[in-house]
Amino acid sequence: MTVGKREEEKERRRKGGQDDKEEEEEEEEEEEEEEKEEEKEEEEEEEEEKEKNEEEEYKGIQRKVE
């Protein structure tokens, strides 16, 4: 749980649980956004790794040709 989420949880408890449903929806949206960001980062890392491997393979082929 992030610091911001902890603070939100404390504030919600102070309010006596008002607007729980709305807050739950907001939390779900935030979680979905975080998951999408993580997936995007993973895809970028995989693409970088793929490019690196292709570059190393190309260099290896160049050495064989020489």
Secondary structure by P-SEA (a helix, b strand, c coil): ccaaaaaaaaaaaaacccaaaaaaaaaaaaaaaaaaaaaaaaaaaaaaaaaaaaaaaaaaaaaaac
